[in-house]
């Protein structure tokens, strides 16, 4: 179980080379910034790593993680997500949000009717979408995370006010 004060900032895609280097997928807006958020932890917090950037790679970064010295050790970490303490992350402007802060928020329409709960945030290259789950609904609602479709995000109240397009 992850602690609420930790945020997922990357994932290990596997070994790179034979010296224990790993290919890292960074979830940061500026991928190289991930090294500034070290130490990075496994999701369960059982291991922590200092991170040293070695080179940019196609679809990722080549990094050395402390304590990982062989290709076999690096391969064993494939798929492991890396987390940092929330306090290590920069503060965001009022109109920007960490995905982790949106997941679990209640979503209501402009009339106050409950639409569901944010289960995930996706980005397939054309902007963010909120995946909203509602009991009794066969499919999740995918709502564009734009100012027009989501005029209000109130983290303190734990809710989002949405104005979904008519065709949703």
C-alpha positions, 0 to 999 in steps of 0.5 A: 500500500502506498502512503498518501504523501507519495506520488508515482513519478516513473517506472522501470522499463528494464535493463539497459546494457550490462553495468546495472543501468536501467531504462526509466520511463519518467512521468514528469513534465520534464523527464530529466527532473525525476533525478531531482526527486530522489530518493525514489521508493518502490510502491511498498516503500521497501526499497529506495534508490538514489538516481544518476542520469547517464543518458537520454534514450528513445522513450525513456532515460538511462539511469543508474540506481543505487544498489543496482550493479548488474544486468540481472539486478536491473532486469529483476526491477522491470515494471517496478514503479518509482515514487517520491515524497510529495514534498519533493515536488514543486508547487503547481499553479492554481490551474494545474494538478497532479494526476494523483490528486484527481484520482478518487475525486467525486464528479458532479455536473453543473446541476450538482447531480453525481456523475461518478468518481475519477478512477484514472487520468489518461493522456494518449497525446491529445490532452488529458482525459478523466476516466469516471466510474459510476455504479450502474454504468456499463462503461466508464465515462471519458471526459476531456480534462479541459476548462470547458468540460471541467470548469471547477476542480476543488481539491479541498472539497474533494470534488470536480464540477463537470460540464460534459459535452452533449454527446457524452 
